[in-house]
Each structure stands twice: as structure tokens, then as C-alpha cells.
Amino acid sequence: MATEKKDKLEPQIKSVDMTDDMQQEAVEVAIEAMDKYHIEKDIAQYIKKEFDSRKGATWHCVVGRNFGSFVTHETKHFIYFYLGHCAILLFKTQ
């Protein structure tokens, strides 16, 4: 079942300032989060904590279907993408 869900969740990158490897990792962590959780704040918390742990603090994550944003981020540490109908904004600040 998890494999079927992953197949359905094809990422659509909308805006990015991040290495290809880090982009892939962001998508993989987001898929893990969506497999484990169904509440948007829990998905965001999982992604944020994983990236803090893997890449160092301080990461921020917003997950949802309808939101606006305007953020300042560290160079090469920003991604905004969709998995299915869910938008994910992930970025790092100092």
C-alpha cells in the first residue's frame, strides 16, 4: 500500500533554490511524513525536525492546501513543491 501511495504522489516543484540531492531528500522526507501522518501540522513538524536533525538548524516548514507566503531564506536552502494536492514549503534561516 505504501508503494502505491508513493507512486501517486509525484512531486511538482514550483520554486527551488536547493541542490538536486537536497531536493530529492526533501521529497523523500515529505513522502515519509505523509505516510505516517494525516494532519498538516504533524506532517510539517516531522519534515522540520528531520531537516533540523539531518542538515542542522534552523528549518521551517509549512504544509497545506491554501496559503500564501513571503520568506527570507539561506541561499541554497529553499523548496516549494506539491505532493498531490498538498503544498510544502521548506526553508532554512540562520
MOSULGI-V614653 format. One record per pair of residues at least 6 apart in sequence whose C-alpha atoms are under 8 Angstrom apart, sorted by the first residue. I is the first residue (numbers start at 0). J is the second residue. Records with the same first field share a line. If there is no record, write none. Layout:
I: J / J
This chain:
1: 34
4: 34
5: 30
7: 83
8: 30 / 82 / 83
9: 82 / 83
10: 26 / 80 / 81 / 82 / 83
11: 80 / 81 / 82
12: 78 / 79 / 80 / 81
13: 78 / 79 / 80 / 81
14: 78 / 79 / 80
15: 77 / 78 / 79
16: 74 / 75 / 76 / 77 / 78
17: 74 / 75 / 76 / 77 / 78
18: 75
22: 78
25: 46
28: 46 / 49
29: 42 / 46
30: 82
32: 42 / 43 / 45 / 46
33: 42
36: 42
39: 62 / 63
40: 61 / 62
42: 62
43: 60 / 61 / 62
44: 60
46: 60
47: 58 / 59 / 60 / 89
48: 58
50: 56 / 58
51: 57 / 58
56: 91 / 92 / 93
57: 91 / 92 / 93
58: 89 / 90 / 91 / 92
59: 88 / 89 / 90 / 91 / 92
60: 87 / 88 / 89 / 90
61: 87 / 88 / 89
62: 85 / 86 / 87 / 88
63: 85 / 86 / 87
64: 84 / 85 / 86
65: 86
71: 92
72: 90 / 91 / 92
73: 90 / 91 / 92 / 93
76: 90 / 91
77: 88 / 89 / 90 / 91
78: 87 / 88 / 89 / 90
79: 86 / 87 / 88 / 89
80: 86 / 87 / 88
81: 87
